[in-house]
Amino acid sequence: MQTWRTIRAAALTLFEERGFDAVTIDEIAAAANVARGTFFNYFESKEAVVVTYGPHEAEVQRSLITSSVHIPLRGQ
């Protein structure tokens, strides 16, 4: 789990600094201090870094969906 978080944090930092298209997987791996293959053990693509939830994030999403708290939608 720590490696997943390290890779994701490095990628998001690089995306913010340089833009998504300007960052390579090799640069993400280097910033996270992991091998390119290790990146692919955790993410199937660069896009997956942005759209994949970690186990802890998925649980937060589930609890928000099932909670009885009303979260108003925009315009309501």
PDB file of N, CA, C and O in Angstrom, chain B, residues numbered from 101:
ATOM      1  N   MET B 101       0.819  -1.190   0.000  1.00  0.00           N
ATOM      2  CA  MET B 101       0.000   0.000   0.000  1.00  0.00           C
ATOM      3  C   MET B 101       0.869   1.264   0.000  1.00  0.00           C
ATOM      4  O   MET B 101       0.527   2.255  -0.646  1.00  0.00           O
ATOM      5  N   GLN B 102       1.983   1.225   0.720  1.00  0.00           N
ATOM      6  CA  GLN B 102       2.852   2.395   0.777  1.00  0.00           C
ATOM      7  C   GLN B 102       3.454   2.696  -0.591  1.00  0.00           C
ATOM      8  O   GLN B 102       3.561   3.858  -0.981  1.00  0.00           O
ATOM      9  N   THR B 103       3.846   1.655  -1.317  1.00  0.00           N
ATOM     10  CA  THR B 103       4.423   1.870  -2.652  1.00  0.00           C
ATOM     11  C   THR B 103       3.390   2.474  -3.577  1.00  0.00           C
ATOM     12  O   THR B 103       3.705   3.386  -4.341  1.00  0.00           O
ATOM     13  N   TRP B 104       2.156   1.984  -3.523  1.00  0.00           N
ATOM     14  CA  TRP B 104       1.064   2.536  -4.333  1.00  0.00           C
ATOM     15  C   TRP B 104       0.913   4.027  -4.047  1.00  0.00           C
ATOM     16  O   TRP B 104       0.820   4.835  -4.971  1.00  0.00           O
ATOM     17  N   ARG B 105       0.890   4.384  -2.779  1.00  0.00           N
ATOM     18  CA  ARG B 105       0.740   5.789  -2.395  1.00  0.00           C
ATOM     19  C   ARG B 105       1.924   6.639  -2.865  1.00  0.00           C
ATOM     20  O   ARG B 105       1.741   7.769  -3.317  1.00  0.00           O
ATOM     21  N   THR B 106       3.126   6.098  -2.757  1.00  0.00           N
ATOM     22  CA  THR B 106       4.324   6.821  -3.169  1.00  0.00           C
ATOM     23  C   THR B 106       4.301   7.095  -4.675  1.00  0.00           C
ATOM     24  O   THR B 106       4.586   8.209  -5.113  1.00  0.00           O
ATOM     25  N   ILE B 107       3.964   6.083  -5.453  1.00  0.00           N
ATOM     26  CA  ILE B 107       3.894   6.251  -6.904  1.00  0.00           C
ATOM     27  C   ILE B 107       2.820   7.264  -7.274  1.00  0.00           C
ATOM     28  O   ILE B 107       3.052   8.148  -8.098  1.00  0.00           O
ATOM     29  N   ARG B 108       1.667   7.137  -6.677  1.00  0.00           N
ATOM     30  CA  ARG B 108       0.559   8.045  -6.998  1.00  0.00           C
ATOM     31  C   ARG B 108       0.902   9.482  -6.613  1.00  0.00           C
ATOM     32  O   ARG B 108       0.646  10.405  -7.385  1.00  0.00           O
ATOM     33  N   ALA B 109       1.469   9.677  -5.446  1.00  0.00           N
ATOM     34  CA  ALA B 109       1.837  11.024  -5.002  1.00  0.00           C
ATOM     35  C   ALA B 109       2.875  11.632  -5.937  1.00  0.00           C
ATOM     36  O   ALA B 109       2.781  12.808  -6.290  1.00  0.00           O
ATOM     37  N   ALA B 110       3.860  10.840  -6.339  1.00  0.00           N
ATOM     38  CA  ALA B 110       4.885  11.344  -7.257  1.00  0.00           C
ATOM     39  C   ALA B 110       4.255  11.734  -8.589  1.00  0.00           C
ATOM     40  O   ALA B 110       4.558  12.793  -9.140  1.00  0.00           O
ATOM     41  N   ALA B 111       3.388  10.885  -9.098  1.00  0.00           N
ATOM     42  CA  ALA B 111       2.732  11.163 -10.374  1.00  0.00           C
ATOM     43  C   ALA B 111       1.878  12.423 -10.304  1.00  0.00           C
ATOM     44  O   ALA B 111       1.962  13.281 -11.182  1.00  0.00           O
ATOM     45  N   LEU B 112       1.067  12.536  -9.275  1.00  0.00           N
ATOM     46  CA  LEU B 112       0.189  13.705  -9.164  1.00  0.00           C
ATOM     47  C   LEU B 112       0.982  14.990  -9.020  1.00  0.00           C
ATOM     48  O   LEU B 112       0.587  16.027  -9.552  1.00  0.00           O
ATOM     49  N   THR B 113       2.091  14.932  -8.308  1.00  0.00           N
ATOM     50  CA  THR B 113       2.959  16.102  -8.181  1.00  0.00           C
ATOM     51  C   THR B 113       3.524  16.494  -9.544  1.00  0.00           C
ATOM     52  O   THR B 113       3.505  17.668  -9.915  1.00  0.00           O
ATOM     53  N   LEU B 114       4.022  15.517 -10.281  1.00  0.00           N
ATOM     54  CA  LEU B 114       4.561  15.805 -11.612  1.00  0.00           C
ATOM     55  C   LEU B 114       3.479  16.324 -12.557  1.00  0.00           C
ATOM     56  O   LEU B 114       3.731  17.249 -13.329  1.00  0.00           O
ATOM     57  N   PHE B 115       2.287  15.747 -12.507  1.00  0.00           N
ATOM     58  CA  PHE B 115       1.191  16.214 -13.361  1.00  0.00           C
ATOM     59  C   PHE B 115       0.865  17.668 -13.062  1.00  0.00           C
ATOM     60  O   PHE B 115       0.640  18.465 -13.973  1.00  0.00           O
ATOM     61  N   GLU B 116       0.842  18.004 -11.792  1.00  0.00           N
ATOM     62  CA  GLU B 116       0.534  19.378 -11.389  1.00  0.00           C
ATOM     63  C   GLU B 116       1.628  20.341 -11.852  1.00  0.00           C
ATOM     64  O   GLU B 116       1.334  21.449 -12.299  1.00  0.00           O
ATOM     65  N   GLU B 117       2.869  19.924 -11.745  1.00  0.00           N
ATOM     66  CA  GLU B 117       3.992  20.788 -12.105  1.00  0.00           C
ATOM     67  C   GLU B 117       4.131  20.989 -13.615  1.00  0.00           C
ATOM     68  O   GLU B 117       4.391  22.098 -14.079  1.00  0.00           O
ATOM     69  N   ARG B 118       3.953  19.898 -14.379  1.00  0.00           N
ATOM     70  CA  ARG B 118       4.272  19.952 -15.811  1.00  0.00           C
ATOM     71  C   ARG B 118       3.112  19.672 -16.748  1.00  0.00           C
ATOM     72  O   ARG B 118       3.213  19.894 -17.954  1.00  0.00           O
ATOM     73  N   GLY B 119       2.015  19.187 -16.197  1.00  0.00           N
ATOM     74  CA  GLY B 119       0.891  18.796 -17.040  1.00  0.00           C
ATOM     75  C   GLY B 119       0.951  17.308 -17.348  1.00  0.00           C
ATOM     76  O   GLY B 119       2.030  16.732 -17.487  1.00  0.00           O
ATOM     77  N   PHE B 120      -0.193  16.712 -17.450  1.00  0.00           N
ATOM     78  CA  PHE B 120      -0.316  15.259 -17.626  1.00  0.00           C
ATOM     79  C   PHE B 120       0.462  14.758 -18.846  1.00  0.00           C
ATOM     80  O   PHE B 120       1.236  13.806 -18.743  1.00  0.00           O
ATOM     81  N   ASP B 121       0.258  15.393 -19.986  1.00  0.00           N
ATOM     82  CA  ASP B 121       0.869  14.930 -21.231  1.00  0.00           C
ATOM     83  C   ASP B 121       2.380  15.053 -21.251  1.00  0.00           C
ATOM     84  O   ASP B 121       3.040  14.343 -22.010  1.00  0.00           O
ATOM     85  N   ALA B 122       2.940  15.924 -20.447  1.00  0.00           N
ATOM     86  CA  ALA B 122       4.381  16.159 -20.453  1.00  0.00           C
ATOM     87  C   ALA B 122       5.155  15.201 -19.554  1.00  0.00           C
ATOM     88  O   ALA B 122       6.384  15.255 -19.513  1.00  0.00           O
ATOM     89  N   VAL B 123       4.462  14.332 -18.841  1.00  0.00           N
ATOM     90  CA  VAL B 123       5.103  13.430 -17.878  1.00  0.00           C
ATOM     91  C   VAL B 123       5.082  12.005 -18.425  1.00  0.00           C
ATOM     92  O   VAL B 123       4.059  11.534 -18.921  1.00  0.00           O
ATOM     93  N   THR B 124       6.228  11.323 -18.327  1.00  0.00           N
ATOM     94  CA  THR B 124       6.310   9.933 -18.769  1.00  0.00           C
ATOM     95  C   THR B 124       6.252   8.983 -17.577  1.00  0.00           C
ATOM     96  O   THR B 124       6.462   9.379 -16.430  1.00  0.00           O
ATOM     97  N   ILE B 125       5.965   7.741 -17.875  1.00  0.00           N
ATOM     98  CA  ILE B 125       5.961   6.716 -16.829  1.00  0.00           C
ATOM     99  C   ILE B 125       7.351   6.566 -16.229  1.00  0.00           C
ATOM    100  O   ILE B 125       7.492   6.366 -15.023  1.00  0.00           O
ATOM    101  N   ASP B 126       8.380   6.662 -17.069  1.00  0.00           N
ATOM    102  CA  ASP B 126       9.748   6.574 -16.554  1.00  0.00           C
ATOM    103  C   ASP B 126      10.037   7.697 -15.552  1.00  0.00           C
ATOM    104  O   ASP B 126      10.722   7.478 -14.553  1.00  0.00           O
ATOM    105  N   GLU B 127       9.522   8.885 -15.817  1.00  0.00           N
ATOM    106  CA  GLU B 127       9.721  10.013 -14.898  1.00  0.00           C
ATOM    107  C   GLU B 127       8.967   9.798 -13.589  1.00  0.00           C
ATOM    108  O   GLU B 127       9.459  10.144 -12.515  1.00  0.00           O
ATOM    109  N   ILE B 128       7.787   9.233 -13.689  1.00  0.00           N
ATOM    110  CA  ILE B 128       7.014   8.930 -12.476  1.00  0.00           C
ATOM    111  C   ILE B 128       7.766   7.902 -11.637  1.00  0.00           C
ATOM    112  O   ILE B 128       7.919   8.066 -10.427  1.00  0.00           O
ATOM    113  N   ALA B 129       8.229   6.849 -12.286  1.00  0.00           N
ATOM    114  CA  ALA B 129       8.964   5.802 -11.572  1.00  0.00           C
ATOM    115  C   ALA B 129      10.210   6.378 -10.902  1.00  0.00           C
ATOM    116  O   ALA B 129      10.502   6.061  -9.749  1.00  0.00           O
ATOM    117  N   ALA B 130      10.938   7.217 -11.622  1.00  0.00           N
ATOM    118  CA  ALA B 130      12.147   7.817 -11.053  1.00  0.00           C
ATOM    119  C   ALA B 130      11.814   8.701  -9.857  1.00  0.00           C
ATOM    120  O   ALA B 130      12.508   8.662  -8.841  1.00  0.00           O
ATOM    121  N   ALA B 131      10.758   9.492  -9.976  1.00  0.00           N
ATOM    122  CA  ALA B 131      10.362  10.379  -8.874  1.00  0.00           C
ATOM    123  C   ALA B 131       9.915   9.586  -7.652  1.00  0.00           C
ATOM    124  O   ALA B 131      10.102  10.026  -6.518  1.00  0.00           O
ATOM    125  N   ALA B 132       9.325   8.419  -7.885  1.00  0.00           N
ATOM    126  CA  ALA B 132       8.870   7.559  -6.783  1.00  0.00           C
ATOM    127  C   ALA B 132       9.980   6.625  -6.295  1.00  0.00           C
ATOM    128  O   ALA B 132       9.801   5.882  -5.329  1.00  0.00           O
ATOM    129  N   ASN B 133      11.125   6.674  -6.975  1.00  0.00           N
ATOM    130  CA  ASN B 133      12.263   5.825  -6.624  1.00  0.00           C
ATOM    131  C   ASN B 133      11.922   4.342  -6.734  1.00  0.00           C
ATOM    132  O   ASN B 133      12.287   3.540  -5.875  1.00  0.00           O
ATOM    133  N   VAL B 134      11.206   3.991  -7.820  1.00  0.00           N
ATOM    134  CA  VAL B 134      10.872   2.597  -8.107  1.00  0.00           C
ATOM    135  C   VAL B 134      11.234   2.299  -9.560  1.00  0.00           C
ATOM    136  O   VAL B 134      11.436   3.217 -10.355  1.00  0.00           O
ATOM    137  N   ALA B 135      11.313   1.031  -9.900  1.00  0.00           N
ATOM    138  CA  ALA B 135      11.572   0.622 -11.274  1.00  0.00           C
ATOM    139  C   ALA B 135      10.306   0.780 -12.115  1.00  0.00           C
ATOM    140  O   ALA B 135       9.192   0.786 -11.590  1.00  0.00           O
ATOM    141  N   ARG B 136      10.495   0.907 -13.423  1.00  0.00           N
ATOM    142  CA  ARG B 136       9.358   1.008 -14.346  1.00  0.00           C
ATOM    143  C   ARG B 136       8.403  -0.185 -14.165  1.00  0.00           C
ATOM    144  O   ARG B 136       7.183  -0.017 -14.177  1.00  0.00           O
ATOM    145  N   GLY B 137       8.963  -1.374 -14.001  1.00  0.00           N
ATOM    146  CA  GLY B 137       8.138  -2.560 -13.799  1.00  0.00           C
ATOM    147  C   GLY B 137       7.310  -2.487 -12.530  1.00  0.00           C
ATOM    148  O   GLY B 137       6.177  -2.965 -12.490  1.00  0.00           O
ATOM    149  N   THR B 138       7.872  -1.894 -11.503  1.00  0.00           N
ATOM    150  CA  THR B 138       7.130  -1.726 -10.252  1.00  0.00           C
ATOM    151  C   THR B 138       5.937  -0.815 -10.467  1.00  0.00           C
ATOM    152  O   THR B 138       4.862  -1.061  -9.920  1.00  0.00           O
ATOM    153  N   PHE B 139       6.115   0.245 -11.267  1.00  0.00           N
ATOM    154  CA  PHE B 139       4.975   1.108 -11.603  1.00  0.00           C
ATOM    155  C   PHE B 139       3.836   0.257 -12.144  1.00  0.00           C
ATOM    156  O   PHE B 139       2.689   0.405 -11.723  1.00  0.00           O
ATOM    157  N   PHE B 140       4.155  -0.645 -13.090  1.00  0.00           N
ATOM    158  CA  PHE B 140       3.117  -1.467 -13.720  1.00  0.00           C
ATOM    159  C   PHE B 140       2.568  -2.559 -12.809  1.00  0.00           C
ATOM    160  O   PHE B 140       1.522  -3.135 -13.111  1.00  0.00           O
ATOM    161  N   ASN B 141       3.235  -2.853 -11.722  1.00  0.00           N
ATOM    162  CA  ASN B 141       2.656  -3.766 -10.730  1.00  0.00           C
ATOM    163  C   ASN B 141       1.474  -3.121 -10.022  1.00  0.00           C
ATOM    164  O   ASN B 141       0.584  -3.814  -9.527  1.00  0.00           O
ATOM    165  N   TYR B 142       1.467  -1.795  -9.973  1.00  0.00           N
ATOM    166  CA  TYR B 142       0.431  -1.064  -9.248  1.00  0.00           C
ATOM    167  C   TYR B 142      -0.568  -0.350 -10.150  1.00  0.00           C
ATOM    168  O   TYR B 142      -1.724  -0.169  -9.766  1.00  0.00           O
ATOM    169  N   PHE B 143      -0.144   0.056 -11.335  1.00  0.00           N
ATOM    170  CA  PHE B 143      -1.008   0.800 -12.261  1.00  0.00           C
ATOM    171  C   PHE B 143      -0.825   0.254 -13.667  1.00  0.00           C
ATOM    172  O   PHE B 143       0.299  -0.013 -14.092  1.00  0.00           O
ATOM    173  N   GLU B 144      -1.922   0.087 -14.387  1.00  0.00           N
ATOM    174  CA  GLU B 144      -1.810  -0.458 -15.746  1.00  0.00           C
ATOM    175  C   GLU B 144      -1.420   0.586 -16.775  1.00  0.00           C
ATOM    176  O   GLU B 144      -1.012   0.239 -17.884  1.00  0.00           O
ATOM    177  N   SER B 145      -1.539   1.870 -16.421  1.00  0.00           N
ATOM    178  CA  SER B 145      -1.200   2.948 -17.344  1.00  0.00           C
ATOM    179  C   SER B 145      -1.025   4.245 -16.567  1.00  0.00           C
ATOM    180  O   SER B 145      -1.314   4.314 -15.372  1.00  0.00           O
ATOM    181  N   LYS B 146      -0.556   5.255 -17.253  1.00  0.00           N
ATOM    182  CA  LYS B 146      -0.433   6.579 -16.631  1.00  0.00           C
ATOM    183  C   LYS B 146      -1.823   7.111 -16.273  1.00  0.00           C
ATOM    184  O   LYS B 146      -2.007   7.728 -15.224  1.00  0.00           O
ATOM    185  N   GLU B 147      -2.783   6.873 -17.138  1.00  0.00           N
ATOM    186  CA  GLU B 147      -4.157   7.311 -16.885  1.00  0.00           C
ATOM    187  C   GLU B 147      -4.733   6.666 -15.628  1.00  0.00           C
ATOM    188  O   GLU B 147      -5.509   7.288 -14.902  1.00  0.00           O
ATOM    189  N   ALA B 148      -4.354   5.431 -15.379  1.00  0.00           N
ATOM    190  CA  ALA B 148      -4.869   4.704 -14.208  1.00  0.00           C
ATOM    191  C   ALA B 148      -4.466   5.365 -12.899  1.00  0.00           C
ATOM    192  O   ALA B 148      -5.163   5.228 -11.894  1.00  0.00           O
ATOM    193  N   VAL B 149      -3.349   6.080 -12.902  1.00  0.00           N
ATOM    194  CA  VAL B 149      -2.926   6.788 -11.686  1.00  0.00           C
ATOM    195  C   VAL B 149      -3.992   7.789 -11.265  1.00  0.00           C
ATOM    196  O   VAL B 149      -4.225   7.997 -10.074  1.00  0.00           O
ATOM    197  N   VAL B 150      -4.628   8.398 -12.238  1.00  0.00           N
ATOM    198  CA  VAL B 150      -5.614   9.440 -11.961  1.00  0.00           C
ATOM    199  C   VAL B 150      -6.975   8.852 -11.617  1.00  0.00           C
ATOM    200  O   VAL B 150      -7.676   9.385 -10.757  1.00  0.00           O
ATOM    201  N   VAL B 151      -7.357   7.773 -12.269  1.00  0.00           N
ATOM    202  CA  VAL B 151      -8.721   7.261 -12.115  1.00  0.00           C
ATOM    203  C   VAL B 151      -8.866   6.072 -11.173  1.00  0.00           C
ATOM    204  O   VAL B 151      -9.988   5.666 -10.873  1.00  0.00           O
ATOM    205  N   THR B 152      -7.773   5.510 -10.705  1.00  0.00           N
ATOM    206  CA  THR B 152      -7.829   4.336  -9.830  1.00  0.00           C
ATOM    207  C   THR B 152      -7.869   4.766  -8.371  1.00  0.00           C
ATOM    208  O   THR B 152      -7.050   5.567  -7.921  1.00  0.00           O
ATOM    209  N   TYR B 153      -8.837   4.219  -7.640  1.00  0.00           N
ATOM    210  CA  TYR B 153      -8.907   4.458  -6.207  1.00  0.00           C
ATOM    211  C   TYR B 153      -8.120   3.386  -5.489  1.00  0.00           C
ATOM    212  O   TYR B 153      -8.119   2.225  -5.899  1.00  0.00           O
ATOM    213  N   GLY B 154      -7.452   3.771  -4.422  1.00  0.00           N
ATOM    214  CA  GLY B 154      -6.805   2.802  -3.562  1.00  0.00           C
ATOM    215  C   GLY B 154      -7.847   2.164  -2.664  1.00  0.00           C
ATOM    216  O   GLY B 154      -8.969   2.662  -2.567  1.00  0.00           O
ATOM    217  N   PRO B 155      -7.496   1.076  -2.012  1.00  0.00           N
ATOM    218  CA  PRO B 155      -8.456   0.397  -1.131  1.00  0.00           C
ATOM    219  C   PRO B 155      -9.070   1.326  -0.090  1.00  0.00           C
ATOM    220  O   PRO B 155     -10.267   1.231   0.184  1.00  0.00           O
ATOM    221  N   HIS B 156      -8.285   2.212   0.489  1.00  0.00           N
ATOM    222  CA  HIS B 156      -8.806   3.119   1.500  1.00  0.00           C
ATOM    223  C   HIS B 156      -9.755   4.151   0.874  1.00  0.00           C
ATOM    224  O   HIS B 156     -10.736   4.544   1.506  1.00  0.00           O
ATOM    225  N   GLU B 157      -9.479   4.587  -0.340  1.00  0.00           N
ATOM    226  CA  GLU B 157     -10.345   5.562  -1.006  1.00  0.00           C
ATOM    227  C   GLU B 157     -11.667   4.932  -1.437  1.00  0.00           C
ATOM    228  O   GLU B 157     -12.717   5.572  -1.377  1.00  0.00           O
ATOM    229  N   ALA B 158     -11.608   3.687  -1.866  1.00  0.00           N
ATOM    230  CA  ALA B 158     -12.835   2.989  -2.252  1.00  0.00           C
ATOM    231  C   ALA B 158     -13.769   2.855  -1.057  1.00  0.00           C
ATOM    232  O   ALA B 158     -14.984   2.993  -1.199  1.00  0.00           O
ATOM    233  N   GLU B 159     -13.215   2.589   0.110  1.00  0.00           N
ATOM    234  CA  GLU B 159     -14.035   2.468   1.319  1.00  0.00           C
ATOM    235  C   GLU B 159     -14.696   3.798   1.668  1.00  0.00           C
ATOM    236  O   GLU B 159     -15.862   3.825   2.062  1.00  0.00           O
ATOM    237  N   VAL B 160     -13.972   4.887   1.528  1.00  0.00           N
ATOM    238  CA  VAL B 160     -14.552   6.210   1.768  1.00  0.00           C
ATOM    239  C   VAL B 160     -15.705   6.458   0.803  1.00  0.00           C
ATOM    240  O   VAL B 160     -16.760   6.945   1.211  1.00  0.00           O
ATOM    241  N   GLN B 161     -15.513   6.127  -0.473  1.00  0.00           N
ATOM    242  CA  GLN B 161     -16.569   6.296  -1.464  1.00  0.00           C
ATOM    243  C   GLN B 161     -17.801   5.469  -1.093  1.00  0.00           C
ATOM    244  O   GLN B 161     -18.926   5.964  -1.161  1.00  0.00           O
ATOM    245  N   ARG B 162     -17.589   4.207  -0.700  1.00  0.00           N
ATOM    246  CA  ARG B 162     -18.714   3.350  -0.309  1.00  0.00           C
ATOM    247  C   ARG B 162     -19.468   3.918   0.877  1.00  0.00           C
ATOM    248  O   ARG B 162     -20.699   3.902   0.895  1.00  0.00           O
ATOM    249  N   SER B 163     -18.748   4.418   1.866  1.00  0.00           N
ATOM    250  CA  SER B 163     -19.424   4.933   3.047  1.00  0.00           C
ATOM    251  C   SER B 163     -20.193   6.216   2.731  1.00  0.00           C
ATOM    252  O   SER B 163     -21.247   6.465   3.317  1.00  0.00           O
ATOM    253  N   LEU B 164     -19.680   7.020   1.822  1.00  0.00           N
ATOM    254  CA  LEU B 164     -20.429   8.219   1.414  1.00  0.00           C
ATOM    255  C   LEU B 164     -21.710   7.850   0.690  1.00  0.00           C
ATOM    256  O   LEU B 164     -22.752   8.474   0.893  1.00  0.00           O
ATOM    257  N   ILE B 165     -21.629   6.841  -0.147  1.00  0.00           N
ATOM    258  CA  ILE B 165     -22.799   6.406  -0.918  1.00  0.00           C
ATOM    259  C   ILE B 165     -23.860   5.819   0.004  1.00  0.00           C
ATOM    260  O   ILE B 165     -25.052   6.047  -0.205  1.00  0.00           O
ATOM    261  N   THR B 166     -23.449   5.075   1.011  1.00  0.00           N
ATOM    262  CA  THR B 166     -24.410   4.396   1.878  1.00  0.00           C
ATOM    263  C   THR B 166     -24.806   5.205   3.111  1.00  0.00           C
ATOM    264  O   THR B 166     -25.669   4.781   3.880  1.00  0.00           O
ATOM    265  N   SER B 167     -24.179   6.365   3.303  1.00  0.00           N
ATOM    266  CA  SER B 167     -24.501   7.140   4.501  1.00  0.00           C
ATOM    267  C   SER B 167     -25.887   7.754   4.387  1.00  0.00           C
ATOM    268  O   SER B 167     -26.423   7.933   3.294  1.00  0.00           O
ATOM    269  N   SER B 168     -26.441   8.066   5.524  1.00  0.00           N
ATOM    270  CA  SER B 168     -27.762   8.686   5.538  1.00  0.00           C
ATOM    271  C   SER B 168     -27.670  10.208   5.486  1.00  0.00           C
ATOM    272  O   SER B 168     -28.688  10.900   5.532  1.00  0.00           O
ATOM    273  N   VAL B 169     -26.465  10.716   5.391  1.00  0.00           N
ATOM    274  CA  VAL B 169     -26.271  12.163   5.321  1.00  0.00           C
ATOM    275  C   VAL B 169     -26.643  12.634   3.930  1.00  0.00           C
ATOM    276  O   VAL B 169     -26.211  12.058   2.931  1.00  0.00           O
ATOM    277  N   HIS B 170     -27.451  13.690   3.871  1.00  0.00           N
ATOM    278  CA  HIS B 170     -27.849  14.242   2.580  1.00  0.00           C
ATOM    279  C   HIS B 170     -26.771  15.212   2.100  1.00  0.00           C
ATOM    280  O   HIS B 170     -26.471  16.210   2.755  1.00  0.00           O
ATOM    281  N   ILE B 171     -26.204  14.896   0.953  1.00  0.00           N
ATOM    282  CA  ILE B 171     -25.237  15.789   0.347  1.00  0.00           C
ATOM    283  C   ILE B 171     -25.921  16.418  -0.863  1.00  0.00           C
ATOM    284  O   ILE B 171     -26.152  15.738  -1.863  1.00  0.00           O
ATOM    285  N   PRO B 172     -26.247  17.702  -0.785  1.00  0.00           N
ATOM    286  CA  PRO B 172     -27.000  18.322  -1.878  1.00  0.00           C
ATOM    287  C   PRO B 172     -26.200  18.363  -3.176  1.00  0.00           C
ATOM    288  O   PRO B 172     -24.992  18.602  -3.173  1.00  0.00           O
ATOM    289  N   LEU B 173     -26.888  18.128  -4.267  1.00  0.00           N
ATOM    290  CA  LEU B 173     -26.274  18.270  -5.562  1.00  0.00           C
ATOM    291  C   LEU B 173     -26.282  19.741  -5.949  1.00  0.00           C
ATOM    292  O   LEU B 173     -27.066  20.522  -5.409  1.00  0.00           O
ATOM    293  N   ARG B 174     -25.442  20.112  -6.849  1.00  0.00           N
ATOM    294  CA  ARG B 174     -25.382  21.512  -7.292  1.00  0.00           C
ATOM    295  C   ARG B 174     -26.760  21.945  -7.790  1.00  0.00           C
ATOM    296  O   ARG B 174     -27.418  21.227  -8.543  1.00  0.00           O
ATOM    297  N   GLY B 175     -27.168  23.093  -7.369  1.00  0.00           N
ATOM    298  CA  GLY B 175     -28.451  23.645  -7.780  1.00  0.00           C
ATOM    299  C   GLY B 175     -29.624  23.196  -6.931  1.00  0.00           C
ATOM    300  O   GLY B 175     -30.761  23.571  -7.214  1.00  0.00           O
ATOM    301  N   GLN B 176     -29.379  22.407  -5.902  1.00  0.00           N
ATOM    302  CA  GLN B 176     -30.497  21.965  -5.039  1.00  0.00           C
ATOM    303  C   GLN B 176     -30.476  22.689  -3.727  1.00  0.00           C
ATOM    304  O   GLN B 176     -31.334  22.451  -2.877  1.00  0.00           O
TER     305      GLN B 176
END
